[in-house]
Amino acid sequence: MMYGEQTVEIGSESGNGDVRNEGFLRPLISAYSTLPLHGMTAIPGKISGALMVVDSIEDAVPLIHGPIGCAFQRKINPFRPYLPFYETPCTDMNDVDVVYGGEDKLSLGIRETYEKYHPNLIVVITTCPSDLIGDDFKAVVEEIKAKGDVGCDVVYTTGDFVGKTKPVGYQDALFAITDQVLCNGIKREEIERNEESVNIVSFPIHGAGLKVAEMVSVLNEMGIKINKICFDHTTVKDLYDLPKAELTITDYPMAWARLMKERFGVDHYEILAWNRYKETRNPELFSPYGFEGSARVFMEIAQRFGKEAEAEEVIERRKKDATERLSKVKKGLEDKEVAIMGGIHGIGMTLLRDVGIKASVIIYKTQALESRLTSEAINEMLDINVELARKYGSDPEVVVNPTIEEELKAIKETGTDLVISMGATAHKYNKEGIRTFNPMNFMLRHQRIGFEAPIELAMQLKEALKKPRKRNPLLSMLEYDPYRTNLIPEWAALADMFGTLRQGAVGDKDRYDSMYTI
């Protein structure tokens, strides 16, 4: 990779044949799986993802068919400390059950779960032991239903319904509920359509109620009604009402939404759809956020209902009002410069395009991608980010796979005011007296489709620039990997091990295909 006088060699041309020459989109989507902390505990895997879905349905209860440790794991390692999945009944499989089968225990567990909680839905979540011994979950559930032993719906999710589609548990549980409950309980010809209405379904951890309020307001002004919002105080009855809508809006492509279209004729729209870039090669289409991204999303939804004229007036008025307010809020930020980690397709796009801040440094780390991408594909990703930065008035210094010393040198020499850095890595800048801004906090709590988010971002950036230059001496005493500076050497070694094992287990081409065909 050439930048100025420096040449950086990245990646390898061997090992994956033509698959790695197809570009960077598909392998990039799966790249998060290389870090054990992130890929194995923070991303909604099979059990945790299914738990997240069930926990978001007020009158549903999970039943984990496996050892007690599978039910307790999320209590000691929750996604959020204040939400440790309080109700996690478990069949408590032991070594005897592994030898003789756990179907009787599952049947008993379903009955006891109903007797204790009296839910409207029980979702059986299978685990590695119950999967490996071949328990017939379907037969147990169907027998329970046939006998009328419980007065609620019962479904089972194994992680196999959607293949390797990520995130597995989240996708699989929603598919199971759609297939086993909605499709069995609702006849297409009997559905009373809520004309010109949409379902808005957001990832539970993102806080749907707060994140879609502005979207609801804009769509209503355009003449588009809201059928259901999930997950926001969602009940089983709300799920039965989902087929009444004409369109389902999701964060990203979902297998259950495709099933809804196939079975009920409810079309689907994905806010984050990677194929937009594949078709147009326009990197600005990576981000659906900010003024331009939100305007595009609203117009694309309006086009599904033939309401382009109504949408144009609403979007223009809303954007004009937000732009005027942002111009007042962002005063003092125009001359500030930030260092951005990994690219500007997310928050960085809003920073450059709407808030007007300049990118002084782009820090790019490719270790997690080198086994999945060719050097050409990695270069393409970096070139996209640099071109976007220059398009919006920045001329950033680019550092690829730097040591922490090289990072700090570039940041200080360019007069950078703020580093856009995750909380886990902020300490290495803070100890040098460099202020940081955690983009993950903003993404989870504030980033959304609409015209208010850039204003909130500008306000938070101003606050970050006012904070005292703080230091974290305890964190600074730890030894970190020289390149993956958010990991200590031992965790870096584990990350490599997990990445190697998982890559070999699933096979690159199958993994890429399954990740992209969602």
N, C-alpha and C positions, 0 to 999 in steps of 0.2 A: 504494500500500500504506500503510495507516494504522497507526502505532504512536505513541501519545501525541499530541503536537502535530505530528509529522513526517509528511509525505506523500511517498512515493517512487513515481515513475512508472516502470513497468517494461514492456518489451516493446512490441510493435506489433500492431495488429489486422489488418494487411493482409498479403497475400502468400501465405497458405497455405489460405485458405478454411476449410472446416469441419474440416480435419485437425487444426489447432492448437487447436481447441476441444474435442477429444475427451478432454482431461485431460493429465496429465504423464507417465504411465508409459512409453509407447512412446518418445517423444522423449528422455526422460531416460536410457533405456538406451543410446541412441546418442550421447549428448552427449560421451562421452569422446573421440570422434574429432576434436574441433576442435583439440586441441593437437598440433602436429607431433611434439614429443618423446615424448609419451605415446601418441598414436594411431598414429604411424608407426614407432616403434622399440621401445617398451616393451610394447605390446599385441601378443599373438601374431597377426600378420597371416598372409598366405597361406604364405609360405616359412617364416618363423620359427615359426609355430604348428605346421606339419606337422613341422618339425625337432624341436620339443619332444616331439611324440608318438613319433616314431621313436626319439629318444634315450632315451625312457623304457622302451623294449622292449629287453631286454638282448641278444637275438640278432637284432636287426634293424639294417639299415644304410640310410641315405637315399642317393639318387642325384639330384643337382640337374641338371636338363636345362636348361642355360642358360650364360651367360658365367661366367668364373671369379669375377668380383666378387660374383655372387649367392651363391656358396659361402663367400666370405671375409668377407662383411659381418658375420655373427654372431660371427666371431672377434675383430673389433675393437669390436663392440658387443654383448656377450653379455647375457643377462638377469641372470646372476650372474657376477662375475669369475672364479670358480673352476670355471665350467661353460661353456666357450666352444664347445660342440659340436665335439669333437675330430675326429670322422670325418664329413667332408662331401665325399665324392667328387663330381666334377662332369664333365659331358660337354664343358665348355670350348667352347661355341659361339662362332664368330667371324662376321665379316661375310660370308664365303663361305657359311657354313651358313645364314645368314639369307636369302640369295638362292636357294640351291639346295635348302634343306631340311636338317633335322637328324636325320631318322629313322635313317640309317645310323650316325650318331654315337651316338644313343641306344641302338641295338641293341648296338653295340660296348661302350658304357659299362656296360650291364647285365652283359654277359659278363665284362668286366674286374673289375667290382665283386665279382662272385661269386668269381672266381678269387683275388682278393686277400684278401677277408674271410671267405668261406665262411659267410655268415649263413643264417638260416632264413627271412628275409623281406627283400626289397629293396623300398623304397618310392620310386618315381620322383616327384620333386617338380618340376612344370613352372614356368617363369618367364615373364615378359612376352614376351621374344623368341620362345620356342618356342610360346607361345600365339598370338601375333599372326600368325606365318607359317603356322599351321594344321597343324603336325605331327600325324600320326595316332598318338597315344600308345597307344590301345587296340589298334590293329593290330600295332604293334611288340611290345607285351607278349604278346598272344595268339600271335604267331608264335614268340616265344622259348619260351613254354610248350609249344606244339605240337611243336616240334623237340626239346624236352627239353635245351636248351642249358645250363640252370642247374638245380641241384638244390635249389631253394628256391621259395617263393611270391614272386610279383612283382605289385605293384599300382601304380597311378598315381593321383596326386591333383592336380587342376587348380585347386581353389578354386571350381569351378562346381557341385559336387554338391549343396551346401546353399544355393546362392544367396547372399544377403547376410547370412545368419545368422552372428552373431558369437559368439566369435572365429573368423574364417573358416578359417584354416589348421588349427587344432585340431579344429574340427568336421568339416571336409572330410576330413582324413586318417583320422579314426576312422570316418567314413561309408564311405570307400573301402575300408578294411580289412574292415569288416563286410560290405559288399556284394560285394566281389571275392574275398575269401578265405573268410570264415565261411559266407556264403550259398551259395557254390559248392562248399564242401568238406563241408558237414554237411547231412544230410537231417533234416527236422523229426521225422519218425516214428521215426528211429533214435536220438534223443537220450535218454540215461539221466538223468532228472531227479534233481537233488539236492533232495529234498523239503524244503519250509519253509526254503529258503536264499536268500541275497541276494548280489548283487555290489555292492561298494562302489567306485565309480569317482570319484576326486578329481583335480582339475587337477594335472598333473605338478609345476608350480612350487610347489604348496602342500605337498609332502612327505607323500604319502598314508600311509606307514607310521606316522609319529608322530601324524598328525592324526586317525586313525580308531581308534587303539588303545582308547580309552575307549568309543567307539561299539560296537566289536566285543564288548567285555566286557558292556555293557548288553544288547545284542541276544542274546547267548548266554544270559544269565540269564533272558531272556524266552522262551527256547526257540526262537530263530531262529538258524539256522546261517549260516556265512559260506561262500559258494561260492568267490569270488575277490575279491581286493583289487587294484585298479589305481590308480595305477601304483606298485608297490612290489616291485622285483626281478621285474618281469613279463617273461615269455617268450612266444614265439609259441604254445607249447602252452597256456599259461594263457588266451590269447585264444580258442582253440578250445573251452575249457571254459566260457566265459561263457554259452552257451545252456542250460547245465544248471540254472541258477538259476531261481527263480520270479519274482524281482523284481530290478531294477537300480536302485541308488540313485546319483544323480549330484548334483553341486554345483548345477547349474541345468539347464534344459531342453536336451536334446541330440537332434539329428536322428538319430544312429546308434542311440540307445536306442529311438526310435520305430520304426526299421527292425527292430530286434531283436524288438519286440512283433509287428510285422506278419509277419515271416518265421518266428519261432520261438515266438511266444506268451509271451515274457518281458516281463512288465509293467515299468513304470518309475515311479520316484518322484523328484521334484525337491525338494531341500532349499530352494533359493531359487526360489520360484514367485510371480511378480508377480501372477498372477490371484487369489491369496488376498485381496489388498487390494481388487482390482477387484470381487470378489464380495461382500465383507463390509464394505468401507469402514472396517475396523479397522486403524489404523496400526501397532499393536503386532505385527501379522502380517508386517511388513516384515522383522523380524529373527528368524532361527531360532536365535539364540545366547542364552547366559545360561540361567538356571534355567528360566524359563517357556518360552522358545523351544525349548530342547532337549527339555523334557518334551512339548511339542506334537509335535515331530518324531518322537520315539520312539513316542508313542501312535498317530500317523497310520500309521507303519510297521506297528505291531502290528495295527492294524485290517485291514490287507491280508491278514493271516494268521488273523484271528479270535482273537487272543491279547490282547484288551483286559484281561481279568482278571489275567493274568500280568504284563502291562506295568504296570498300576496299582500293584501291590505293589512291583515293582522300582524304578519311577520314584520313588515316595513315599519309599522307604527311602534310595535314593541321594541324592535331593534334601535330605532331612532331615540326613543325615550331612554333606553339603557345606555346607549352611546353617550348621550348628553350627561347622564349622571356619572358614568365612568370617567369622562374627561375631567370632572371636578375631583373625583376620588384619587385618580392616579397622578395628580400633580406632585412633582418631586421624584417620581419614579423613572421618568424618561431618561435621566442621565445615569441611572444605576445599571450595573452589569452583573450578570450571574454566571456561575459555572454550572453546567448541566451534565448529569451522569446518564450515559447510555442513549441519548437521543432526545429529540424535541417533539416526537409525535403525540405525546400525551399532554401534560400540563405545559410543557415547553411551547407548544403551538399557541396556547392562550397567552402565555407570557409575551411572546414575540408579536403575535398578530393583534391582540386586543389591548393588552396592558402596555405594550410598547417598550418593555425592558429589552436590553441587548444581551446577547450571549457572548461572553468573553472567552470561555473555554468549554469545549466539549470533551468529556472524558469517556472513552469507550473501552470496555473490557470484553474480550472475545473468548476467554477460556472456555466458558460454558457452551459456546457455539461451534468450536473448532472441530468437534467430532461429528457435527451434523451438517456443516456448511462448507462449501468451497471458499477459497480466499476471494473469488470473484463475487460470490453472494454477500460475504461480509463487507467487501468494499462497496457493493451497491447500497447496503444499508447505511453505511457511514456517509457515502456521497449524498444520499437523500437528505440526511440531517444537515450536512454542511450547506447544501444548496438552499434548503428552506431557511436556514439562519441568514444566509446572504440575501435572500429574497426580501427579508424583513429588516434589512439594514445592519446586520451584524457581520463581523469578520472574525470569527472565533479562532483561537488557537486549538488545534486538535491534538490530543495526546492519546495514544493507543497502548493499552496494557501497561500503564505506568506503575512505578513503585509509588509509595505514599510520598516519598521525598520529591519525586518528579511532579506529582500532582500539586503539592504545596508550592513548589517553585513556580509552576505555570500560573497558579491562582494568584500568588503574590505579585509576580512580575506584570500581570495584566491589570492589576488594580481592581480585582474582583470584589464586589461588595457583599455578595451572598452566594452560598453554595446550595444548590437544590439537591439535598441528600436525605436518604432514608434515615430514620431515627437510629437504626443499628450502627450506622457508620458516621453519625454526626460528631462523635467524640473526637475523632482523629483531626477534624478541622477546628472544633471548639478549643482543644488544648493549645492550638496555635493562635487563638484569639480571632478566629474567623467565624462569622455568623452563618447559621444554616437555616434552611426552611425544609420541613418534612413534607414532601408531596403526598405521601400515603395518607396522612391525616386529612388533607384536603380532598383527596380522591374518594375516600370512604364516607366522609361526612358532608361534603359540599358539592363536589363535581357532579353535574347532572345536565340533562338536556334543557336548555333555556337560556335566557339572556341576563339572568341575575348572577350566575356563578362568576363571570369575569370581574364583576364589581366586588364580590366577596373576596376573590383572590387578591385583588389590588389592596384591599383593606388589610388583609392578613400579611401581605408582603411588607406593608408599611410598619406593621407591628413588629415583624421579625427584624426589621432594620433598626428598630429602636431598642431592642433587647441588649442588655449588657453583654459584652464579650465574655462568655462563660467558659470555664474549664471543668473537666471531669477527671480528676487525678486518679481515682480508683480504676476507671476503665483504661486509662493511659498506662497503667502498670502491667496490663496484660500483653502478651506477645501475640502478634497477628501474622497471618500469611502475608508475604510481601506483595502479592498481587490481589488476592481476594481479601481485602483489608477489613471486611466485616466478619471474617471467620478466623478463629485461632487455628494454628497449624493442624491440630488433631481433627477439627471439624472440616478443614479443607481436604484432608486425606479421606475422611468419610464421604465427603461430597463426590470425590473422584470415584470411590468404590461404588457408591450407590448408582452413579451415572453409568458406569461400565456394566454393572449387573443388570440394570433395567433396560439398557440399550440392547444387550445381548438376549434378554428374555423375550422381548417383543418383536425385535427385528425392525430395522430402520424403515424399510419401505412400507410395511404394514402400518407402522406407527404413524408415518406421515400421512398416508392415505386416510386413516381413520380420523386423524386430527382435523383434516381439512374437509372431509365429506360429512359435515354436521349441519 
